[in-house]
Amino acid sequence: MKRKELIKKWLNNNLNTEEQRAFKQLADYNQLLKMDAALKDFKAPEFSTDKTYETLKPNLKSEKTNSNQWLRPLLRIAAILAIGFSIYYYTTSLDTEVGTLIAQQTTIELPDNSTVDLNANSTLTFNDHNWSDNREVKLKGEAFFKVAKGQKFDVITADGIVSVLGTQFNVKQRDAYFQVTCYEGLVGVTYNDNTVKLKPGHTFQIIDGKLLANEKENAAQPNWLRGESSFNSVPLNYVIAEFENQYDFNINTDNIDTSRLFTGSFTHNNLDLALKSVTIPLNLSYSKSGKSILLKRE
């Protein structure tokens, strides 16, 4: 469920158990609680027409005997407007946040008809209220973008900023792993105050702070959209991390070298086939127990 819908249901005390858990995972959960408490304290007694009238009464001319009749309604209106403005300002400035769980993907349509395919265990945040003035999204995880033509479009991540006008590209930002691939148009990637321009088929990739060379990409879309994660000379620990994003299992790698490089892919639709695709090329084996998988050397 979108972030704004969760907040609206929360304000109406209409969250079910699953939605309540999702609401507690919002990045600004604590701030929302503080806002709610502040609004609950913002009650009529603070705008008491009787008390305010008594305060102003000495300054009113005695001959205006009917002043109370017009003053009190005005004070009520002022109180209502103050509360209404506070609520309007907060709700219109709310960001929309869409997140996916492990093994889940979703498609998001942005206000300008740009689309975003969000990979598993990822989060996209944007403000549709200000979208016409600022086409900007924040990404944690991985997403494929099809951007409608228009003014500059920015994807902000913890590692860098991706800027385009109208194009198709993929962005992946996970712990110490930052990768941008251009599939159409021209993509600008800003990393450590340096900007690199990517043409279709080219990739910018940083792993553990190191810039890696990449072969030209000939596919029209990233493989994960077709249910497969692919890697080219990537340390095994990042392959395992992505595996855990696609399958709800914990993988134990205590006894193996996870710095070894892996080139290959694994499917998102068959656990055993996926495990074999990763372990066999590296001469590893595996065993399963409940929701845990142990990787072992042959």
C-alpha positions in Angstrom: 0.0 0.0 0.0 1.2 3.5 -0.8 2.5 5.6 2.0 -0.1 8.3 1.7 -3.0 5.8 1.8 -1.5 4.2 4.9 -1.4 7.6 6.6 -4.9 8.4 5.6 -6.2 5.1 7.0 -4.1 5.7 10.2 -5.7 9.2 10.6 -9.1 7.5 10.3 -8.1 4.7 12.8 -8.8 2.2 10.0 -5.6 0.2 9.8 -5.8 -3.6 9.9 -3.0 -5.7 11.5 -0.9 -6.0 8.3 -1.3 -2.3 7.5 -0.4 -1.4 11.1 2.9 -3.3 10.7 3.6 -1.6 7.4 2.8 1.8 8.9 5.3 1.3 11.7 8.0 0.7 9.1 7.6 4.1 7.6 10.8 6.2 7.8 9.0 9.1 9.5 6.8 7.0 11.8 8.0 8.8 15.0 7.4 12.2 13.4 3.9 11.2 12.4 3.1 10.2 16.0 4.4 13.5 17.2 2.3 15.4 14.7 -0.8 13.4 15.8 -0.1 14.3 19.4 0.4 17.9 18.6 -2.9 18.1 16.7 -4.7 16.3 19.5 -3.4 19.0 21.9 -4.6 21.7 19.5 -8.2 21.8 21.0 -10.9 24.4 21.4 -9.9 25.5 24.9 -6.8 27.1 23.5 -9.1 29.2 21.3 -11.8 29.6 23.9 -14.2 32.4 22.7 -15.2 33.1 26.3 -11.7 33.6 27.6 -10.6 35.5 24.6 -13.6 37.8 24.8 -13.0 38.5 28.5 -9.4 39.4 27.7 -10.5 41.8 24.9 -13.5 43.2 26.7 -11.7 46.1 28.6 -10.6 47.4 25.2 -14.0 47.4 23.7 -16.2 50.5 23.8 -19.0 50.1 26.2 -21.6 51.3 23.8 -21.0 48.3 21.5 -23.2 46.0 23.5 -23.6 43.6 20.7 -19.8 43.1 20.1 -19.9 39.6 21.6 -22.3 38.5 18.9 -19.8 39.1 16.1 -16.5 38.5 18.0 -17.2 35.0 19.1 -18.0 33.6 15.6 -14.9 35.3 14.2 -12.8 33.6 16.9 -14.3 30.2 16.1 -13.5 30.7 12.4 -9.9 31.7 13.2 -9.5 28.5 15.3 -10.9 26.3 12.5 -8.8 28.0 9.8 -5.6 27.6 12.0 -6.3 23.9 12.4 -7.3 23.4 8.8 -4.2 25.1 7.5 -2.0 23.0 9.7 -3.6 19.8 8.5 -3.6 20.9 4.8 0.1 22.0 4.9 1.1 18.7 6.4 -0.9 16.4 4.1 0.0 18.3 0.9 3.7 18.1 1.8 3.6 14.4 2.4 5.8 12.2 0.2 4.4 9.1 -1.5 6.5 6.1 -0.5 6.1 2.7 -2.3 8.0 -0.3 -1.0 8.4 -4.0 -1.9 9.0 -7.0 0.3 11.4 -9.9 -0.3 10.5 -11.7 -3.6 8.0 -9.0 -4.5 8.0 -6.6 -7.4 5.6 -3.8 -8.4 5.1 -1.1 -11.0 4.5 2.6 -10.1 3.1 5.2 -12.4 4.4 8.7 -11.7 2.3 11.9 -12.2 3.8 12.6 -15.6 3.1 9.0 -16.8 6.7 7.9 -16.3 6.8 4.3 -15.0 9.0 2.6 -12.5 9.4 -1.1 -12.1 10.5 -1.7 -8.5 12.6 -4.8 -7.7 12.3 -6.8 -4.5 13.2 -5.3 -1.1 13.3 -1.8 -2.5 11.7 1.6 -1.8 10.8 4.6 -4.0 9.8 8.0 -2.6 8.4 11.0 -4.4 6.2 14.0 -3.9 3.3 14.2 -6.4 2.1 17.5 -5.1 5.2 19.3 -6.3 5.9 17.0 -9.3 5.2 19.5 -12.0 8.0 21.7 -10.6 10.4 19.0 -9.4 10.7 15.6 -11.1 12.7 13.9 -8.4 12.5 10.5 -6.7 14.5 8.8 -4.0 15.5 5.2 -4.4 16.7 2.5 -2.0 17.2 -0.8 -3.8 16.7 -1.4 -7.5 14.4 0.0 -10.1 13.9 0.2 -13.9 12.7 3.6 -15.1 10.9 4.6 -18.3 10.9 8.4 -18.1 8.5 10.6 -20.1 10.0 13.4 -21.9 10.1 16.7 -20.1 12.3 18.7 -17.7 15.1 17.1 -15.8 14.3 13.9 -13.9 16.6 13.0 -11.0 16.9 9.7 -9.1 18.6 10.3 -5.8 20.4 7.4 -4.0 22.8 7.2 -1.1 25.7 6.7 -3.5 24.9 9.1 -6.4 22.4 11.0 -8.5 21.1 9.8 -11.9 19.8 12.7 -14.1 17.9 12.3 -17.4 15.3 14.0 -19.6 13.4 11.2 -21.3 15.0 7.7 -21.4 15.0 4.1 -20.1 17.6 3.0 -17.5 18.1 0.8 -14.5 19.5 1.9 -11.1 20.7 -0.5 -8.4 21.8 0.9 -5.0 22.4 -1.5 -2.2 25.1 -1.7 0.5 28.4 -0.6 -1.2 26.9 -1.6 -4.6 25.9 1.1 -7.1 25.1 0.3 -10.7 23.4 2.4 -13.4 22.7 1.0 -16.9 21.4 3.0 -19.8 19.0 1.3 -22.2 17.7 4.3 -24.2 18.6 7.9 -24.5 21.4 9.5 -22.4 21.9 9.1 -18.7 24.1 11.3 -16.5 25.5 9.7 -13.3 27.0 12.0 -10.6 29.3 10.2 -8.2 31.7 12.0 -5.8 31.1 15.3 -7.6 32.1 13.8 -11.0 29.5 13.2 -13.7 29.7 10.4 -16.3 27.4 10.3 -19.4 26.1 6.9 -20.4 24.9 6.0 -23.8 22.6 3.0 -24.5 24.1 -0.3 -23.5 26.7 1.3 -21.2 26.9 0.7 -17.4 28.5 2.6 -14.5 29.3 0.3 -11.7 30.9 0.9 -8.2 31.4 -2.0 -5.9 33.2 -1.5 -2.6 34.2 1.9 -3.7 35.9 0.7 -6.9 34.9 1.6 -10.4 34.5 -1.5 -12.5 34.7 -1.9 -16.3 31.7 -3.5 -17.8 30.9 -5.1 -21.1 28.3 -3.4 -23.3 24.7 -4.5 -22.5 22.7 -5.6 -25.6 19.4 -6.4 -23.9 16.4 -4.1 -24.1 15.6 -4.4 -20.4 17.4 -5.7 -17.2 17.1 -9.5 -16.7 15.4 -9.1 -13.3 12.2 -8.0 -15.1 12.2 -11.4 -16.7 12.6 -13.2 -13.4 16.4 -13.6 -13.4 19.3 -11.9 -11.6 22.5 -11.7 -13.6 26.1 -10.9 -12.6 29.4 -10.3 -14.4 32.5 -10.7 -12.2 30.7 -9.7 -9.0 31.9 -10.8 -5.5 29.8 -13.7 -4.2 28.6 -11.8 -1.1 26.6 -9.4 -3.3 25.2 -12.3 -5.3 24.1 -13.9 -2.0 22.6 -10.6 -0.8 20.5 -10.4 -4.0 19.5 -14.0 -3.6 18.1 -13.2 -0.2 16.1 -10.4 -1.7 14.5 -12.7 -4.1 14.0 -15.7 -1.8 12.9 -15.5 1.8 15.8 -17.6 3.1 18.8 -16.8 5.2 22.1 -18.1 3.6 25.0 -19.0 5.9 28.4 -18.4 4.2 30.6 -18.6 7.3 32.9 -21.3 5.9 33.4 -20.1 2.3 35.2 -17.2 0.6 32.6 -14.7 -0.4 35.1 -12.4 -2.1 35.3 -14.9 -5.0 33.9 -13.4 -8.3 30.8 -14.9 -9.8 29.6 -14.6 -13.4 26.2 -16.1 -14.2 22.6 -15.8 -13.2 19.9 -17.4 -11.1 16.1 -17.7 -11.6 13.6 -16.1 -9.2 11.1 -18.9 -9.7 12.8 -22.1 -8.6 14.9 -22.2 -5.4 16.9 -25.4 -6.0 17.6 -24.4 -9.6 18.7 -21.0 -8.4 21.0 -22.5 -5.7 22.6 -24.9 -8.2 23.2 -22.0 -10.7 25.3 -20.2 -8.0 27.0 -23.1 -6.2 28.0 -25.4 -9.1 30.2 -22.9 -11.0 32.0 -22.2 -7.7 32.4 -25.8 -6.6 30.1 -25.4 -3.7 27.3 -27.4 -2.3 24.3 -26.5 0.0 21.9 -27.9 2.5 18.5 -26.6 3.6 17.0 -26.5 7.1 13.7 -24.6 7.5 14.3 -21.1 6.3 18.1 -21.4 6.4 20.6 -22.5 3.7 24.1 -23.5 4.5 26.7 -23.2 1.7 29.6 -25.6 1.9 32.9 -26.3 0.0 33.0 -29.5 -2.0 
